[in-house]
């Protein structure tokens, strides 16, 4: 069982801890809950976290009010694939 690391645009406390042999992350938006497009800098920072953890990471974008989730997921995949 892993702690769910969740970005909720500051609505709920953020806590990042490794609690299992995999990581579970849900990105709901950084500026506005369910409606924020993650910037290149934010995606780069998440990619760096994933690399630092060195574990299988299950990451879900749920910031899709305006359809940002698909583009953000594709970009994060590109960033991670290029390293």
C-alpha positions as a Markdown table, in Angstrom:
| # | Residue | x | y | z |
|---|---|---|---|---|
| 1 | Unk | 0.0 | 0.0 | 0.0 |
| 2 | Unk | 1.4 | 3.4 | -0.9 |
| 3 | Unk | 0.6 | 6.9 | 0.3 |
| 4 | Unk | -1.2 | 8.8 | -2.4 |
| 5 | Unk | 0.8 | 11.9 | -3.1 |
| 6 | Unk | -1.7 | 14.5 | -4.3 |
| 7 | Unk | -1.4 | 18.0 | -5.8 |
| 8 | Unk | -4.6 | 19.8 | -5.0 |
| 9 | Unk | -3.8 | 23.4 | -5.7 |
| 10 | Unk | -3.3 | 24.0 | -2.0 |
| 11 | Unk | -6.8 | 22.9 | -1.0 |
| 12 | Unk | -5.5 | 20.0 | 1.1 |
| 13 | Unk | -2.1 | 19.6 | 2.8 |
| 14 | Unk | 0.7 | 18.2 | 0.5 |
| 15 | Unk | 2.7 | 15.3 | 1.9 |
| 16 | Unk | 5.4 | 13.4 | 0.0 |
| 17 | Unk | 6.6 | 10.2 | 1.5 |
| 18 | Unk | 8.0 | 6.9 | 0.1 |
| 19 | Unk | 5.8 | 4.2 | 1.8 |
| 20 | Unk | 6.0 | 1.3 | -0.6 |
| 21 | Unk | 8.1 | -0.2 | -3.4 |
| 22 | Unk | 6.1 | 2.0 | -5.9 |
| 23 | Unk | 4.8 | 5.5 | -5.9 |
| 24 | Unk | 1.2 | 6.7 | -6.4 |
| 25 | Unk | 0.6 | 10.3 | -7.5 |
| 26 | Unk | -2.5 | 12.2 | -8.5 |
| 27 | Unk | -2.2 | 15.7 | -10.0 |
| 28 | Unk | -5.4 | 17.6 | -9.7 |
| 29 | Unk | -4.0 | 21.0 | -10.7 |
| 30 | Unk | -1.4 | 23.3 | -9.2 |
| 31 | Unk | -3.1 | 26.6 | -9.4 |
| 32 | Unk | -6.8 | 25.7 | -9.6 |
| 33 | Unk | -8.2 | 22.4 | -8.5 |
| 34 | Unk | -9.2 | 20.3 | -11.6 |
| 35 | Unk | -8.6 | 23.1 | -14.0 |
| 36 | Unk | -4.9 | 24.0 | -14.1 |
| 37 | Unk | -2.5 | 23.4 | -17.0 |
| 38 | Unk | 0.9 | 22.2 | -15.5 |
| 39 | Unk | 3.7 | 24.4 | -16.8 |
| 40 | Unk | 6.9 | 23.0 | -18.4 |
| 41 | Unk | 8.8 | 23.9 | -15.2 |
| 42 | Unk | 6.2 | 22.0 | -13.0 |
| 43 | Unk | 6.4 | 18.9 | -15.3 |
| 44 | Unk | 10.2 | 19.0 | -15.2 |
| 45 | Unk | 10.0 | 19.1 | -11.4 |
| 46 | Unk | 7.7 | 16.1 | -11.3 |
| 47 | Unk | 9.9 | 14.2 | -13.7 |
| 48 | Unk | 12.9 | 14.9 | -11.4 |
| 49 | Unk | 11.0 | 13.6 | -8.4 |
| 50 | Unk | 10.1 | 10.4 | -10.3 |
| 51 | Unk | 13.8 | 10.0 | -11.2 |
| 52 | Unk | 14.9 | 10.6 | -7.6 |
| 53 | Unk | 12.4 | 8.1 | -6.2 |
| 54 | Unk | 13.8 | 5.4 | -8.6 |
| 55 | Unk | 10.6 | 3.4 | -8.2 |
| 56 | Unk | 7.7 | 2.4 | -10.5 |
| 57 | Unk | 5.4 | 5.4 | -10.4 |
| 58 | Unk | 1.7 | 5.4 | -11.1 |
| 59 | Unk | 0.8 | 9.0 | -11.9 |
| 60 | Unk | -2.6 | 10.2 | -12.9 |
| 61 | Unk | -3.6 | 13.7 | -14.1 |
| 62 | Unk | -7.0 | 14.8 | -13.0 |
| 63 | Unk | -6.8 | 18.4 | -14.1 |
| 64 | Unk | -9.0 | 18.0 | -17.0 |
| 65 | Unk | -11.7 | 20.7 | -16.9 |
| 66 | Unk | -10.2 | 22.2 | -20.0 |
| 67 | Unk | -8.6 | 19.0 | -21.3 |
| 68 | Unk | -5.2 | 19.7 | -19.9 |
| 69 | Unk | -4.7 | 16.1 | -18.5 |
| 70 | Unk | -3.9 | 14.5 | -21.9 |
| 71 | Unk | -1.4 | 17.1 | -23.0 |
| 72 | Unk | 0.3 | 17.2 | -19.6 |
| 73 | Unk | 0.6 | 13.4 | -19.5 |
| 74 | Unk | 2.0 | 13.2 | -23.0 |
| 75 | Unk | 4.6 | 15.9 | -22.1 |
| 76 | Unk | 5.6 | 14.2 | -18.9 |
| 77 | Unk | 6.1 | 11.0 | -20.7 |
| 78 | Unk | 8.3 | 12.8 | -23.3 |
| 79 | Unk | 10.4 | 14.3 | -20.5 |
| 80 | Unk | 10.9 | 11.0 | -18.8 |
| 81 | Unk | 11.6 | 9.2 | -22.0 |
| 82 | Unk | 14.3 | 11.6 | -23.0 |
| 83 | Unk | 16.5 | 11.0 | -19.9 |
